[in-house]
């Protein structure tokens, strides 16, 4: 039976974060608010948890799950060949609505789907998400919807779609907006914008002027 906690209530928030952290460590799924939409998450290093996440969404391995982290320092243990320009983007836009596609450390024991050696990674600008991520470490997180359905802006919509496939729901109220994060590929010599979202090309080019845009 799924449990739900109101993170706008101090006592409920403390209990909810503790229960969510325990669930993640057991390889179970949680729903959490972010600065874009609600996300469904699992321990990034639990292959069973990530497989359950994909199942809950009705999503295939051909669409790998992004990873959320609670601090830019976590990047050091997760990615390799991270360019100076990539760090400049992190400094300018994290925490926030920027997802970076980078080469992950080959030694990492995780299975996020068919990633071809890369990972899409982001630090969200939401206190509940950051607190959970700081407690449990990197999480595989995707929008908390069934594939083909709108991404949820509140916990009710997420719970309606995902039901008891999720152990803990953290209700942080409505999210600030449904505009997704912008995605920039930093695996090559020049950063490439794969998806325009909350951050425009113009904003990104103020930091990396030679940013290219994918066709």
N, C-alpha and C positions, 0 to 999 in steps of 0.2 A: 504494500500500500504506500503510495507516494506521500511524503510529508511536505508541507509548504510553510514558509516562514516569512513574516512581514519585516523586511529589512529597514522600514521606516520607524519601527519600534525597537528601541535600544536592546531590550532583553531578548526579544525574538531574533534580532539580528545576530547577537552573540551566539545564541543557541543554534541558529540556522547555519552560521559559518562553521561552527564546530561539527555539526551533523554533516554538512556538505563535505568538509575536509575528510571526515571519516569514510563517507561513501566513496569519494574519489580514491582513497587509499585502498578500499576494498575492490576497486575495479568497476564500481557502479557509475551510473550517469547522474549528472546534476544539471539543472537549468539555472542560468545566472544572467543578471542584467549586464549590458555593456553600454558603451557610449553610442552605439549604432542601433542594433536590435538585440533581442534576447538570444542567448546562445545555449546550445546543449553541449556539455563538456564531459570529458573523461581524462584520466591520467594519460598523458602523451606516451608514456612508456608501457602502458598496459595494452598489448595487442588485442586481448579479448574485449577490453573496454571500448577501444576504438572500433572494433568490429561490431559491437553492440550499438554504438552510436550510429554507424552507417546503416545498420538494420532498422533502427528506430526511425530514421529519416526516410528509409526506402531509397538509399543512395548507393551507387556502385563504387568499387575501389578505383575506378577510372577518374573519380573526382576526389582527390585526397583531402584530408581534413587539415585546415590551418591550425597553427599552434599559437596560443596566447601565453605571454609571460608577464611577470609582475615587476620586472626591473630590466633596464638595458644591459646591466652587468651579466645577466643570464646568457646573453648572446655568446659570450666567450666560450662557453662549454658546448654550444649547439651548432655554430656555423663555422665555416672555413672560407678562406679567400674573400674576406669581407673588406671591401675597398674603403678608401678614405671618403669617397663620395657617399657610400652607404652609411658610414658613421655620421656624416654631416646631416643626412636625412633623419637619422635617429635623433640627433641632438635637436633638430629643428621641430620635429613633428611628433615625437613620443613623449609622454603617452598621448595617443590620439588616433585619428582615423586613417592611418597609413599602414598598409601591409607590405612587407618586403619579401620577395622571393629570393632566397639565398641558397648556396650549397651547404648541405648539412654535414657535420663531422661524420666521416665514413664509419667510425667506431660505434656510433650510437645504436643502441638496441631498441629501435622502435619500428612500428609498422603502421604508417598513417594512410596507406593506400599506395597506388602506383605513382610514386613521387619522382622517379628517375633521378634520385640523388639530391633533390632540392626540398626545401620546406618553405611554406608561406607563413610568416611570423609577424606578430603584432603585440604591442603593449597598449591595452585599452585605457581610455580616460574615464574610469568609473571606480569609485572607492570600494564598492562591494566586490567587484571583479578583482581589483588589485589586491585586496585583503586575502581573498581566497587563493589567488595565484602565488602570493608571497608565502602562504602557509603550505601549499602542496607542491609548488614547483610548476613546470610547464604543463599546460593542458591542451589536448586536442579539442578545439571548439569550432562548431559550425552553427549557422543560424538554426534556432529551435523550431523548425517547421518540418512538415512532411514535404518531400521533394515535389515541386510543382505548385505548392501553396505559398501564399504571401508570408514573408518573414514577420514574426510577431513583434509588436511594439509594446505588449504588456504580458504579464505572466498568465492571465486568463487564457489568452489566445494560444500560448505555448502549451499549457496544460490540456486544453481542449484537444489539441492535435496529438500530443505525445503520451498523455495519460500515465499509466503505471509502468511504462518502459523506463521512466525516470524515477530515481529514489528520492531526491530532494529538489524542491523548487525554491529558489531565493527570489522573493518578490520585492523588487526595488521601485515599484510604480512604473508609470509609462516611461519608455526610453526617450531621449531627446529628439530622435529623428530616425527615419527609415533610410536615409541616404547611406549606402554602404561605404566601406573604406576604399580609398584609392589603392591600387596594387602596382608596385614598381618592382621590376625584375633587376636585381643587382648582381646577377651571376656573371655578366660579361664586363667588358672594359667600360661600356657606356650604359648608364641606367636607362631602362625602357619602361614606359608607362603601359601596363597591360590593360588596366581598367581605370577610367576616370570615375571618381566618386566624390567624397566629401572635400577632397583637396583638388583644386584645378591644376591644369598644366602650368598656368602662369605662376601660381603659388609655389609649385614644386621647382620651377625653373629659376626662381629667386635664389634657391639653395644650390641646385645643380643645373647650371645654364645649358649644358649639352644634353639634357634629357631628351630621349627620342620617344616617339609615340608609335606603338605597335599598329600595324595595318588592320 
